[in-house]
Amino acid sequence: MQIKSYSRYDYQVLFITEDLTTGSDLTEIQELIEEYPSMKNVAVKFTQNSCLYTESLFILSHCYRLLAERGGELAILQPNETIASALHTIGLDQLIPIYNSEEALERKE
């Protein structure tokens, strides 16, 4: 998986630069979070053609718990409609904030 990582405001943005499809594995995101305990706030950004499936959603919820235990936050940055809908359908949007722009990360809106 190709991930571009950069800092923006109080967040480490992990931009997955390849399209996620059925069978795509987000384990690498989880491993990055586990490997760097100083990482508190993480915003994950996907391509506009990506889709999330059951396993991916499970890994995101696990990453949410890891970061919450550190007093941090997992956020989704600029999701496409398919991803936003999947998060809403299973209620993860109630735990994991969705930000529609990088500037919104600063304002947390």
Secondary structure in CASP SS format (residue, H / E / C, confidence):
PFRMAT SS
TARGET T0000
AUTHOR 0000-0000-0000
METHOD secondary structure of the structure
MODEL  1
M C 1.00
Q C 1.00
I E 1.00
K E 1.00
S E 1.00
Y E 1.00
S E 1.00
R E 1.00
Y C 1.00
D C 1.00
Y E 1.00
Q E 1.00
V E 1.00
L E 1.00
F E 1.00
I E 1.00
T C 1.00
E C 1.00
D C 1.00
L C 1.00
T C 1.00
T C 1.00
G C 1.00
S C 1.00
D C 1.00
L C 1.00
T H 1.00
E H 1.00
I H 1.00
Q H 1.00
E H 1.00
L H 1.00
I H 1.00
E H 1.00
E H 1.00
Y C 1.00
P C 1.00
S C 1.00
M C 1.00
K C 1.00
N E 1.00
V E 1.00
A E 1.00
V E 1.00
K E 1.00
F C 1.00
T C 1.00
Q C 1.00
N C 1.00
S C 1.00
C C 1.00
L C 1.00
Y C 1.00
T H 1.00
E H 1.00
S H 1.00
L H 1.00
F H 1.00
I H 1.00
L H 1.00
S H 1.00
H H 1.00
C H 1.00
Y H 1.00
R H 1.00
L H 1.00
L H 1.00
A H 1.00
E H 1.00
R C 1.00
G C 1.00
G C 1.00
E E 1.00
L E 1.00
A E 1.00
I E 1.00
L E 1.00
Q C 1.00
P C 1.00
N C 1.00
E H 1.00
T H 1.00
I H 1.00
A H 1.00
S H 1.00
A H 1.00
L H 1.00
H H 1.00
T H 1.00
I C 1.00
G C 1.00
L H 1.00
D H 1.00
Q H 1.00
L C 1.00
I C 1.00
P C 1.00
I E 1.00
Y E 1.00
N C 1.00
S C 1.00
E H 1.00
E H 1.00
A H 1.00
L H 1.00
E H 1.00
R H 1.00
K C 1.00
E C 1.00
END
